[in-house]
Amino acid sequence: MSASHAPAELSSTTPDRNGNASALDGLGSIAGPVRVLRPRRAAPADAVRPTRAEVNLANLRHNLRVLERAMSGASKPQIWGVLKADAYGHGAPAVARTLERTGIPGLCVALLEEAVELRDAGIRVPILVMGGYYGPRREGFEEILARDLVPVVYDAGQIERLANLLRLEQRGRVGVHLKVDTGMGRLGAAPSELDAVLATLAKHPEVRLDGLMTHLACADADDLGVTLDQMRRFEEIEQRARRFGLTPRLRHASNSAAMLRLPAARLDVVRPGVALFGISPCPGLAPDLKPVIRVRSEVVALRTVEKGERIGYGHTWEAARQSVVATVPMGYADGLSRQLSNRGAALMRGQRAPIAGTVSMDLTMLDVTDIPGARVGDEVVFLGTQDGPLGRATISAEEIAGLTGTIPWEVLTSISRRVPRFYREP
Ligand SMILES: Cc1ncc(COP(=O)(O)O)c(C=O)c1O
């Protein structure tokens, strides 16, 4: 097994005298520098079990083209792809590399750690760190400067700390994006704090306001009233910034839903996430999008179960007839929701087979009585399309979300780290 099953590796901004980083130093609060954890995921080389996620990079490029075409008009905004949470479960380095090669002008992540992972993977385009958390001391901003990342700021303290660091390190100007809260109520300068934040930026021209951003709470709702209201507030905030002598070059607000539905919200940059991965943020929007990830495994055991016999944890499934049950090495620890127990399905030989009994941590059973010719080694698809001798069938993230009471975003980001990602370039 390769080292990728080891605990997350630690990266150090300031190694010790021997140039080594000790694991204890990663705790930061004990002593020494704060270190940035790099996310780690099972690598294809670790794949002994046949459970894997296949990522189709051609479909990713196709989706980017679909989004570009959807915005053909007089003023074309830049697309900065949102690759937070390991590119919505698809593997951020490979996704970023593919988008960078298409010439994408920028990328967005939530965490500093995620941005560091992309820089370590050799990604050179601007990366916006949207979460705005750089730790209580200055090491987070040191990492931002060292890696040439674009920080999002939203309070005066962050701006002061960055300005202090620039002075200490005798660095030139650094560009930031200011996040403002126009109605999401989550992150961003609140209306009551805005003038103080703008005044702090005006006082420290070395912290250059390159971008002004907000996030929309209801861009996928039937009624766009809330979104229009947020956009009006955003425009007022931009005017306020101008009164402080601040003229952000890149204004942005749109997620996938807003960029597809509301041309007025596109501004200078749009930030699509889920649409890049082939999921329409609202039913019927951009029907040409293609799913990018497919999760598959194989049957490892088959058994005949007599009528009246029960199987699995809690014996929640009872054979209504003599049945054939297939066992597949994919469970809730891989991201297959336990709520799919006795409700969901998987694909075998190009046809649906219902999940039989409780999804367990590592294994799931399927009732394959109606799949003629089922055998050990048959491919089983939990997410995506399968062509087989019995036909062609698809299980979408939307379908799973509907069955489990969640949204496709959560279905994608739940595919766990122990499922290795394999990349296809058809
Ligand atoms: C600040 C911000 N911008 C853009 C996005 C992308 O959203 P979506 O995946 O709906 O396109 C997200 C994701 O939630 C976000 O948090």
The ligand as an SDF file (V2000), in Angstrom:
LIG
                    3D

 16 16  0  0  0  0  0  0  0  0999 V2000
  -19.2700   31.3090   -2.1280 C   0  0  0  0  0  0  0  0  0  0  0  0
  -19.6840   30.2700   -3.1330 C   0  0  0  0  0  0  0  0  0  0  0  0
  -19.6850   30.5860   -4.4310 N   0  0  0  0  0  0  0  0  0  0  0  0
  -20.0420   29.6920   -5.3810 C   0  0  0  0  0  0  0  0  0  0  0  0
  -20.4450   28.4190   -5.0390 C   0  0  0  0  0  0  0  0  0  0  0  0
  -20.8520   27.4490   -6.1340 C   0  0  0  0  0  0  0  0  0  0  0  0
  -22.1860   27.0500   -5.9860 O   0  0  0  0  0  0  0  0  0  0  0  0
  -22.8460   25.9920   -6.9720 P   0  0  0  0  0  0  0  0  0  0  0  0
  -22.2250   24.6840   -6.6960 O   0  0  0  0  0  0  0  0  0  0  0  0
  -24.2920   26.0020   -6.5870 O   0  0  0  0  0  0  0  0  0  0  0  0
  -22.6040   26.4740   -8.3580 O   0  0  0  0  0  0  0  0  0  0  0  0
  -20.4710   28.0550   -3.6940 C   0  0  0  0  0  0  0  0  0  0  0  0
  -20.9180   26.7110   -3.2970 C   0  0  0  0  0  0  0  0  0  0  0  0
  -21.7180   26.5210   -2.4510 O   0  0  0  0  0  0  0  0  0  0  0  0
  -20.0830   29.0170   -2.7110 C   0  0  0  0  0  0  0  0  0  0  0  0
  -20.0860   28.7110   -1.4040 O   0  0  0  0  0  0  0  0  0  0  0  0
  1  2  1  0
  2  3  1  0
  2 15  2  0
  3  4  2  0
  4  5  1  0
  5  6  1  0
  5 12  2  0
  6  7  1  0
  7  8  1  0
  8  9  2  0
  8 10  1  0
  8 11  1  0
 12 13  1  0
 12 15  1  0
 13 14  2  0
 15 16  1  0
M  END
$$$$
